[in-house]
Amino acid sequence: MKNLAITKEVQIALSPSSVLTDLLDGNQRFVSNKMQPVDQAALVSQTEGGQFPKAVVLSCIDSRVPVETVLDQAIGDIFVARVAGNFENVDILGSLEYSCKVAGSKLILVLGHESCGAVKAACDGVELGNITAMLGNILPAVKKSADEVDGDLDSSNKDFVAKTVENNVKLTIDRIRERSPILKDLEDNGEIQIVGGVYMLSTGKVEMI
């Protein structure tokens, strides 16, 4: 049973690669329906005075992708930033910088997901209120995928949607490095890793890109 929260000493000793392995092991437990039992009350008590998460995950808001659950992580284990379409903006970048530079997290995981509604809307050119501007963040991935996939260039084409989900993760990672010298320096120095994956709604598995 998990009943000990991550301490500063434990966090410092972790490597980015070991954190990634831990998250993927957790996802495998989720897929296998063998998730670790957790003493929630103990973790609440231990984290009242501080937190030392090992990773930060940038994910979509989709209700079918509860990040801590699908990675089998508990209170105090990971930061999670969520926005429809799992893209970066100034606020998200600041959150990632805080997670890694200030709070000591060792890994950034950009996590897209299969059949993403925001990606489908961007593929279809949806325009509606503030959603229009939000989807603009995904359009670079739509344009890139249009040159890589045959068939209709809208959400009726599953291959087009899947490729756009993947490209959106890749381009988001590229922009994180471009727009955050802090995070790029941390990665260049080996203090963090920035990686991407896609959560498969059909299987519950995270497939790394």
C-alpha positions as CSV (number, residue, x, y, z in Angstrom):
1,M,0.0,0.0,0.0
2,K,1.2,3.5,-0.9
3,N,1.2,5.4,2.4
4,L,4.3,7.6,2.1
5,A,4.3,10.9,0.1
6,I,7.4,11.9,-1.9
7,T,9.9,13.8,0.2
8,K,12.4,16.4,-1.1
9,E,15.2,13.8,-0.6
10,V,13.4,11.2,-2.6
11,Q,12.6,13.8,-5.4
12,I,16.2,14.9,-5.6
13,A,17.4,11.3,-6.0
14,L,15.1,10.6,-9.0
15,S,16.3,10.8,-12.6
16,P,14.0,11.9,-15.5
17,S,14.2,8.5,-17.0
18,S,13.3,6.7,-13.8
19,V,10.3,9.0,-13.4
20,L,9.1,8.2,-16.9
21,T,9.5,4.5,-16.2
22,D,7.5,4.9,-13.0
23,L,4.6,6.6,-14.9
24,L,4.5,4.0,-17.6
25,D,4.6,1.2,-15.0
26,G,1.7,2.9,-13.4
27,N,-0.2,3.0,-16.7
28,Q,0.5,-0.7,-17.1
29,R,-1.0,-1.4,-13.6
30,F,-4.1,0.6,-14.7
31,V,-4.5,-1.3,-17.9
32,S,-4.1,-4.6,-16.0
33,N,-6.5,-3.5,-13.3
34,K,-3.9,-4.0,-10.7
35,M,-3.6,-0.5,-9.3
36,Q,-1.8,0.0,-6.0
37,P,-3.9,0.5,-2.9
38,V,-3.5,4.0,-1.4
39,D,-3.8,5.3,2.2
40,Q,-5.3,8.6,1.2
41,A,-5.6,9.9,4.7
42,A,-1.9,9.4,5.3
43,L,-1.0,11.2,2.1
44,V,-3.3,14.1,2.9
45,S,-1.6,14.5,6.3
46,Q,2.0,14.2,4.9
47,T,1.5,16.7,2.1
48,E,-0.3,19.4,4.2
49,G,3.0,21.3,4.7
50,G,4.5,20.9,1.2
51,Q,4.8,19.0,-2.0
52,F,7.6,17.5,-4.1
53,P,5.9,16.0,-7.2
54,K,8.2,14.0,-9.6
55,A,6.5,15.1,-12.8
56,V,4.1,17.5,-14.5
57,V,1.6,16.2,-17.1
58,L,0.1,18.6,-19.7
59,S,-3.1,16.9,-20.7
60,C,-6.6,17.5,-22.3
61,I,-9.6,18.2,-20.1
62,D,-11.4,15.1,-21.5
63,S,-13.3,13.4,-18.7
64,R,-12.2,10.0,-20.0
65,V,-8.6,10.7,-19.3
66,P,-8.3,11.3,-15.5
67,V,-4.5,11.6,-15.4
68,E,-3.7,10.5,-11.9
69,T,-5.9,7.5,-12.4
70,V,-4.6,6.3,-15.8
71,L,-1.0,6.7,-14.5
72,D,-1.8,5.2,-11.1
73,Q,-0.4,8.1,-9.2
74,A,-1.5,9.4,-5.8
75,I,-1.7,12.6,-3.8
76,G,1.5,14.6,-4.1
77,D,3.0,12.5,-6.9
78,I,2.4,14.7,-10.0
79,F,1.4,18.1,-11.1
80,V,-1.3,18.2,-13.8
81,A,-2.1,21.1,-16.2
82,R,-5.2,20.6,-18.3
83,V,-6.6,22.5,-21.2
84,A,-8.8,21.3,-24.2
85,G,-6.3,20.1,-26.8
86,N,-3.3,19.9,-24.4
87,F,-1.4,22.8,-25.9
88,E,0.9,25.4,-24.2
89,N,0.2,29.1,-23.6
90,V,1.8,31.6,-21.3
91,D,-0.1,30.4,-18.3
92,I,0.7,26.7,-19.0
93,L,4.3,27.6,-19.6
94,G,4.5,29.4,-16.3
95,S,2.9,26.4,-14.6
96,L,5.4,24.0,-16.2
97,E,8.3,26.3,-15.2
98,Y,7.1,26.4,-11.7
99,S,6.7,22.7,-11.6
100,C,10.3,22.0,-12.7
101,K,12.4,25.0,-11.8
102,V,10.8,25.9,-8.5
103,A,9.2,22.7,-7.3
104,G,11.8,20.3,-8.6
105,S,9.8,18.0,-11.0
106,K,12.0,15.9,-13.3
107,L,9.7,15.2,-16.2
108,I,7.2,17.0,-18.5
109,L,4.8,14.6,-20.2
110,V,2.6,16.2,-22.9
111,L,-0.3,13.7,-23.1
112,G,-2.7,13.8,-26.0
113,H,-5.5,11.3,-26.4
114,E,-7.2,9.2,-29.1
115,S,-10.2,10.8,-30.8
116,C,-9.7,14.2,-29.1
117,G,-12.8,16.4,-29.4
118,A,-10.7,19.6,-29.5
119,V,-8.6,18.2,-32.3
120,K,-11.6,17.1,-34.2
121,A,-13.1,20.6,-33.9
122,A,-9.9,22.1,-35.2
123,C,-9.9,19.7,-38.1
124,D,-13.4,20.8,-38.9
125,G,-12.6,24.5,-38.6
126,V,-15.2,25.0,-35.9
127,E,-15.9,28.7,-34.9
128,L,-17.8,29.4,-31.7
129,G,-17.2,32.0,-29.1
130,N,-13.9,31.7,-27.3
131,I,-13.5,28.2,-28.6
132,T,-12.4,29.7,-31.9
133,A,-9.3,31.3,-30.4
134,M,-8.6,28.2,-28.4
135,L,-8.6,25.9,-31.5
136,G,-6.2,28.3,-33.1
137,N,-3.5,26.7,-31.0
138,I,-4.1,23.4,-32.6
139,L,-4.3,24.6,-36.2
140,P,-0.5,24.2,-36.8
141,A,-0.9,20.5,-36.2
142,V,-3.9,20.4,-38.5
143,K,-1.9,22.0,-41.3
144,K,1.1,19.7,-40.8
145,S,-1.2,16.6,-40.9
146,A,-2.9,17.8,-44.1
147,D,0.4,17.2,-45.9
148,E,0.9,13.8,-44.4
149,V,-2.4,12.0,-44.7
150,D,-4.6,11.0,-47.7
151,G,-8.3,11.4,-47.9
152,D,-10.8,13.9,-46.5
153,L,-9.2,16.6,-44.3
154,D,-11.8,16.7,-41.6
155,S,-12.9,14.7,-38.6
156,S,-14.6,12.0,-40.7
157,N,-11.0,10.8,-41.5
158,K,-9.8,8.8,-38.5
159,D,-6.3,8.8,-39.9
160,F,-6.3,12.6,-40.2
161,V,-7.5,13.0,-36.6
162,A,-5.0,10.5,-35.2
163,K,-2.1,12.2,-37.1
164,T,-3.2,15.6,-35.9
165,V,-3.4,14.4,-32.3
166,E,0.2,13.1,-32.6
167,N,1.5,16.2,-34.4
168,N,-0.2,18.4,-31.8
169,V,1.8,16.7,-29.1
170,K,5.0,17.0,-31.0
171,L,4.5,20.7,-31.9
172,T,3.5,21.5,-28.4
173,I,6.8,20.0,-27.2
174,D,8.7,22.0,-29.8
175,R,7.0,25.2,-28.7
176,I,7.7,24.5,-25.0
177,R,11.4,24.4,-25.8
178,E,11.2,27.5,-28.0
179,R,9.1,29.6,-25.7
180,S,10.7,28.7,-22.4
181,P,14.4,29.2,-22.1
182,I,14.1,28.0,-18.5
183,L,12.8,24.6,-19.4
184,K,15.1,24.2,-22.4
185,D,18.1,24.9,-20.2
186,L,16.9,22.3,-17.7
187,E,16.5,19.8,-20.4
188,D,19.8,20.6,-22.0
189,N,21.5,20.1,-18.6
190,G,19.8,16.7,-18.1
191,E,17.8,17.9,-15.2
192,I,14.5,17.2,-16.8
193,Q,13.1,15.4,-19.9
194,I,10.2,16.7,-22.1
195,V,8.4,13.8,-23.7
196,G,5.1,13.1,-25.4
197,G,2.5,10.4,-25.5
198,V,-1.0,9.6,-26.6
199,Y,-3.6,7.9,-24.3
200,M,-5.7,5.4,-26.2
201,L,-9.3,5.5,-25.2
202,S,-9.9,2.1,-26.7
203,T,-7.3,0.3,-24.5
204,G,-6.4,2.6,-21.6
205,K,-2.7,2.5,-22.7
206,V,-0.3,5.4,-23.0
207,E,1.7,5.1,-26.2
208,M,4.8,7.1,-26.3
209,I,5.7,9.2,-29.3
